[in-house]
Amino acid sequence: MMKLKVITGVLMSLAMMSTAYAATCPTVSVSQSQDADDLTFTSARLKDKDTPKSVVICRYEGKGDRGASISYRNETPVKATGSNWKGDDCATADGDASKCSFKE
């Protein structure tokens, strides 16, 4: 199991070293005791998109009051490429993160 985590980490690092690739917000799962919940992607926001301090904030909702936000930073400017972007904000009701894709 540890080898898989290391290999996955290395592959992700190599992919992130590219200066121009399309990306989406990741799939997120949370667990509490024996209950697991795949969170549904709901929206994304670009902050400081034209600077090396750019951030993509991904938001998720789950059962009850479960929710999460994940920030993606790669020290490069970011451009919105998905079909649902309106300015720096993107939302989707169907959980399809590809509609809020972005590119470095």
C-alpha positions as CSV (number, residue, x, y, z in Angstrom):
1,M,0.0,0.0,0.0
2,M,2.8,2.4,0.8
3,K,4.5,1.8,-2.6
4,L,1.2,2.7,-4.3
5,K,1.0,6.0,-2.4
6,V,4.7,6.8,-3.2
7,I,4.2,6.0,-6.9
8,T,1.0,8.0,-7.0
9,G,2.7,10.9,-5.4
10,V,5.6,10.8,-7.9
11,L,3.3,10.6,-10.8
12,M,1.2,13.5,-9.5
13,S,4.4,15.5,-9.0
14,L,5.6,14.8,-12.5
15,A,2.2,15.8,-14.0
16,M,2.2,19.1,-12.0
17,M,5.7,20.0,-13.3
18,S,4.2,20.5,-16.8
19,T,3.6,24.2,-17.5
20,A,0.3,23.8,-19.4
21,Y,-2.1,21.0,-18.6
22,A,-5.9,20.8,-18.1
23,A,-6.9,20.0,-14.5
24,T,-10.1,19.6,-12.6
25,C,-10.9,19.6,-8.9
26,P,-10.3,16.1,-7.4
27,T,-12.8,13.6,-6.1
28,V,-13.1,13.8,-2.3
29,S,-14.3,11.1,0.1
30,V,-14.7,11.5,3.9
31,S,-15.3,8.9,6.5
32,Q,-16.4,8.9,10.1
33,S,-16.3,5.7,12.0
34,Q,-17.8,3.1,9.6
35,D,-19.7,5.7,7.5
36,A,-18.0,6.9,4.3
37,D,-19.4,9.6,2.0
38,D,-18.2,10.7,-1.4
39,L,-18.6,14.4,-1.5
40,T,-20.2,16.0,-4.6
41,F,-18.3,18.8,-6.4
42,T,-20.4,22.0,-6.4
43,S,-18.2,24.9,-7.4
44,A,-14.8,26.4,-7.9
45,R,-13.4,29.9,-7.6
46,L,-10.2,31.4,-9.0
47,K,-8.2,33.8,-6.8
48,D,-5.3,35.9,-8.1
49,K,-5.5,33.9,-11.4
50,D,-3.1,36.1,-13.3
51,T,-0.3,35.9,-10.8
52,P,2.1,33.2,-9.5
53,K,0.1,33.3,-6.3
54,S,-3.0,31.9,-8.0
55,V,-5.4,29.7,-6.1
56,V,-8.2,27.4,-7.3
57,I,-10.7,26.8,-4.5
58,C,-12.8,23.7,-5.0
59,R,-16.0,23.3,-2.9
60,Y,-17.9,20.1,-2.1
61,E,-21.1,19.0,-0.3
62,G,-22.1,15.7,1.2
63,K,-24.7,14.1,3.4
64,G,-26.1,16.2,6.2
65,D,-23.8,19.0,7.1
66,R,-20.7,17.4,5.6
67,G,-18.7,19.6,3.2
68,A,-15.2,20.5,2.2
69,S,-13.1,23.1,0.4
70,I,-9.8,22.3,-1.2
71,S,-7.3,24.9,-2.4
72,Y,-5.0,24.1,-5.3
73,R,-1.8,26.2,-5.7
74,N,1.0,25.6,-8.2
75,E,2.8,29.0,-8.2
76,T,1.7,29.8,-11.8
77,P,-1.1,31.8,-13.3
78,V,-4.3,29.8,-14.0
79,K,-6.9,30.1,-16.8
80,A,-10.5,28.9,-16.7
81,T,-11.2,26.4,-19.5
82,G,-14.5,24.6,-18.5
83,S,-17.9,25.6,-20.0
84,N,-19.5,26.8,-16.7
85,W,-17.0,29.6,-15.8
86,K,-18.6,33.0,-15.3
87,G,-15.7,35.3,-14.6
88,D,-13.7,33.8,-11.7
89,D,-16.6,31.6,-10.4
90,C,-17.9,28.3,-11.7
91,A,-20.8,26.2,-10.4
92,T,-22.5,23.0,-11.4
93,A,-25.6,21.2,-10.1
94,D,-24.6,17.8,-11.4
95,G,-21.2,17.4,-9.7
96,D,-19.3,17.3,-13.1
97,A,-16.0,19.0,-12.2
98,S,-14.9,19.0,-15.9
99,K,-17.3,21.9,-16.4
100,C,-15.0,23.9,-14.1
101,S,-11.7,22.7,-15.5
102,F,-8.7,25.0,-15.5
103,K,-5.3,25.2,-17.1
104,E,-1.9,26.6,-16.0
